[in-house]
Amino acid sequence: MTSPEIASLSWGQMKIKGSNTTYKDCKVWPGGSRTWDWRETGTEVPSSTVEYLKKHGIDVRVLQTEQAVKEYNALVAQGVRVGGVFHSTC
């Protein structure tokens, strides 16, 4: 499965290639996407989460949303299986 490209990002709206849904905030992963309610986990990434992922060999990048989308799409274009959590109003 490949990771879906983020087709567009604007304030409060994100579109994922291959999905008819317009998201405000979303999670994407190889083969899918879904709405993400930032109140589930907050908008900050806990250092314990980053440490856990790195310990298991997963590269982690915590970036401002526009930069994160650029980085994510660049990795997708290279064929890298990548996932992300995006908050479109920060």
C-alpha atoms as an extended CHARMM CRD file, in Angstrom:
* protein
*
        90  EXT
         1         1  MET       CA              0.0000000000        0.0000000000        0.0000000000  PROA      1               0.0000000000
         2         2  THR       CA              1.1560000000        3.4910000000       -0.7610000000  PROA      2               0.0000000000
         3         3  SER       CA              0.6720000000        6.6390000000        1.2580000000  PROA      3               0.0000000000
         4         4  PRO       CA             -1.9130000000        9.0610000000       -0.1300000000  PROA      4               0.0000000000
         5         5  GLU       CA             -0.7350000000       12.4420000000       -1.3650000000  PROA      5               0.0000000000
         6         6  ILE       CA             -2.0660000000       15.5430000000        0.3480000000  PROA      6               0.0000000000
         7         7  ALA       CA             -3.6880000000       17.2960000000       -2.6060000000  PROA      7               0.0000000000
         8         8  SER       CA             -4.3400000000       20.6720000000       -0.9760000000  PROA      8               0.0000000000
         9         9  LEU       CA             -4.0400000000       22.5730000000        2.2630000000  PROA      9               0.0000000000
        10        10  SER       CA             -5.6540000000       25.8560000000        3.2150000000  PROA      10              0.0000000000
        11        11  TRP       CA             -6.8190000000       27.3310000000        6.5140000000  PROA      11              0.0000000000
        12        12  GLY       CA             -9.2710000000       24.8170000000        7.9640000000  PROA      12              0.0000000000
        13        13  GLN       CA             -9.3230000000       22.5290000000        4.9100000000  PROA      13              0.0000000000
        14        14  MET       CA             -7.2560000000       19.6200000000        3.6830000000  PROA      14              0.0000000000
        15        15  LYS       CA             -7.9150000000       17.3420000000        0.7220000000  PROA      15              0.0000000000
        16        16  ILE       CA             -6.3090000000       13.9470000000        0.2980000000  PROA      16              0.0000000000
        17        17  LYS       CA             -5.8120000000       12.5440000000       -3.1910000000  PROA      17              0.0000000000
        18        18  GLY       CA             -8.2620000000        9.6950000000       -3.7470000000  PROA      18              0.0000000000
        19        19  SER       CA            -10.6720000000       10.8230000000       -1.0050000000  PROA      19              0.0000000000
        20        20  ASN       CA            -13.8980000000       12.7880000000       -1.4630000000  PROA      20              0.0000000000
        21        21  THR       CA            -13.7200000000       14.0560000000        2.1160000000  PROA      21              0.0000000000
        22        22  THR       CA            -12.5770000000       17.5610000000        2.9740000000  PROA      22              0.0000000000
        23        23  TYR       CA            -10.8500000000       17.4270000000        6.3410000000  PROA      23              0.0000000000
        24        24  LYS       CA            -10.1710000000       20.1540000000        8.8610000000  PROA      24              0.0000000000
        25        25  ASP       CA             -7.6160000000       17.9630000000       10.6210000000  PROA      25              0.0000000000
        26        26  CYS       CA             -6.6430000000       14.4770000000        9.5380000000  PROA      26              0.0000000000
        27        27  LYS       CA             -4.5210000000       11.4000000000        9.9950000000  PROA      27              0.0000000000
        28        28  VAL       CA             -3.0210000000        9.7890000000        6.8940000000  PROA      28              0.0000000000
        29        29  TRP       CA             -1.1930000000        6.4820000000        6.5070000000  PROA      29              0.0000000000
        30        30  PRO       CA             -0.3420000000        4.0090000000        3.7510000000  PROA      30              0.0000000000
        31        31  GLY       CA             -3.7060000000        3.1360000000        2.2360000000  PROA      31              0.0000000000
        32        32  GLY       CA             -5.9680000000        5.6030000000        4.0050000000  PROA      32              0.0000000000
        33        33  SER       CA             -6.9800000000        8.7100000000        5.8670000000  PROA      33              0.0000000000
        34        34  ARG       CA             -9.5240000000        9.7800000000        8.4660000000  PROA      34              0.0000000000
        35        35  THR       CA            -10.6760000000       12.8020000000       10.3840000000  PROA      35              0.0000000000
        36        36  TRP       CA             -8.5840000000       13.6160000000       13.4350000000  PROA      36              0.0000000000
        37        37  ASP       CA            -10.0890000000       15.4910000000       16.3430000000  PROA      37              0.0000000000
        38        38  TRP       CA             -7.1300000000       17.2560000000       17.9690000000  PROA      38              0.0000000000
        39        39  ARG       CA             -8.9660000000       17.0370000000       21.2910000000  PROA      39              0.0000000000
        40        40  GLU       CA             -8.1660000000       13.2770000000       21.2090000000  PROA      40              0.0000000000
        41        41  THR       CA             -4.5150000000       13.9430000000       21.9350000000  PROA      41              0.0000000000
        42        42  GLY       CA             -3.9010000000       17.6910000000       21.8180000000  PROA      42              0.0000000000
        43        43  THR       CA             -1.7560000000       19.3890000000       19.2010000000  PROA      43              0.0000000000
        44        44  GLU       CA              1.5970000000       18.9060000000       20.9060000000  PROA      44              0.0000000000
        45        45  VAL       CA              3.5920000000       15.7180000000       20.3250000000  PROA      45              0.0000000000
        46        46  PRO       CA              4.7720000000       14.3560000000       23.6760000000  PROA      46              0.0000000000
        47        47  SER       CA              8.4960000000       13.6630000000       23.8770000000  PROA      47              0.0000000000
        48        48  SER       CA              7.6340000000       10.1750000000       25.1630000000  PROA      48              0.0000000000
        49        49  THR       CA              5.8290000000        9.4580000000       21.8600000000  PROA      49              0.0000000000
        50        50  VAL       CA              8.8030000000       10.6570000000       19.8090000000  PROA      50              0.0000000000
        51        51  GLU       CA             11.2130000000        8.5900000000       21.9260000000  PROA      51              0.0000000000
        52        52  TYR       CA              9.0170000000        5.4720000000       21.6100000000  PROA      52              0.0000000000
        53        53  LEU       CA              8.8010000000        5.7460000000       17.8190000000  PROA      53              0.0000000000
        54        54  LYS       CA             12.5350000000        6.3910000000       17.4230000000  PROA      54              0.0000000000
        55        55  LYS       CA             13.3240000000        3.4470000000       19.7210000000  PROA      55              0.0000000000
        56        56  HSD       CA             11.3700000000        1.2740000000       17.2820000000  PROA      56              0.0000000000
        57        57  GLY       CA             13.2740000000        2.5690000000       14.2370000000  PROA      57              0.0000000000
        58        58  ILE       CA             10.6200000000        5.0080000000       13.0230000000  PROA      58              0.0000000000
        59        59  ASP       CA             11.8380000000        8.3600000000       11.7200000000  PROA      59              0.0000000000
        60        60  VAL       CA              9.8520000000       11.1740000000       13.3540000000  PROA      60              0.0000000000
        61        61  ARG       CA              9.5050000000       14.7650000000       12.2220000000  PROA      61              0.0000000000
        62        62  VAL       CA              7.4860000000       17.3520000000       14.1040000000  PROA      62              0.0000000000
        63        63  LEU       CA              6.9540000000       20.3670000000       11.8520000000  PROA      63              0.0000000000
        64        64  GLN       CA              4.6540000000       23.3380000000       11.3180000000  PROA      64              0.0000000000
        65        65  THR       CA              1.7180000000       22.2210000000        9.1320000000  PROA      65              0.0000000000
        66        66  GLU       CA              2.7020000000       23.7650000000        5.7650000000  PROA      66              0.0000000000
        67        67  GLN       CA              6.2560000000       22.4500000000        6.0880000000  PROA      67              0.0000000000
        68        68  ALA       CA              4.9780000000       19.0660000000        7.2800000000  PROA      68              0.0000000000
        69        69  VAL       CA              2.7360000000       18.7240000000        4.1980000000  PROA      69              0.0000000000
        70        70  LYS       CA              5.6570000000       19.5770000000        1.8850000000  PROA      70              0.0000000000
        71        71  GLU       CA              7.9110000000       17.0600000000        3.6220000000  PROA      71              0.0000000000
        72        72  TYR       CA              5.1880000000       14.3940000000        3.6750000000  PROA      72              0.0000000000
        73        73  ASN       CA              4.3930000000       14.8230000000       -0.0450000000  PROA      73              0.0000000000
        74        74  ALA       CA              8.0990000000       14.7760000000       -0.9390000000  PROA      74              0.0000000000
        75        75  LEU       CA              8.4570000000       11.4250000000        0.8450000000  PROA      75              0.0000000000
        76        76  VAL       CA              5.3030000000       10.0880000000       -0.8430000000  PROA      76              0.0000000000
        77        77  ALA       CA              6.7360000000       11.1280000000       -4.2380000000  PROA      77              0.0000000000
        78        78  GLN       CA              9.8480000000        9.0690000000       -3.4320000000  PROA      78              0.0000000000
        79        79  GLY       CA              7.6580000000        6.0350000000       -2.7130000000  PROA      79              0.0000000000
        80        80  VAL       CA              8.2840000000        6.1040000000        1.0330000000  PROA      80              0.0000000000
        81        81  ARG       CA              5.5160000000        4.6070000000        3.1730000000  PROA      81              0.0000000000
        82        82  VAL       CA              4.7470000000        7.5260000000        5.4600000000  PROA      82              0.0000000000
        83        83  GLY       CA              1.9930000000        8.6140000000        7.8270000000  PROA      83              0.0000000000
        84        84  GLY       CA              1.1240000000       11.8310000000        9.5330000000  PROA      84              0.0000000000
        85        85  VAL       CA             -1.2330000000       13.7810000000       11.7250000000  PROA      85              0.0000000000
        86        86  PHE       CA             -2.0960000000       17.2300000000       10.4110000000  PROA      86              0.0000000000
        87        87  HSD       CA             -3.8390000000       20.1800000000       12.0760000000  PROA      87              0.0000000000
        88        88  SER       CA             -4.8450000000       22.7140000000        9.4150000000  PROA      88              0.0000000000
        89        89  THR       CA             -5.5150000000       25.6870000000       11.6810000000  PROA      89              0.0000000000
        90        90  CYS       CA             -2.0860000000       26.0560000000       13.3150000000  PROA      90              0.0000000000
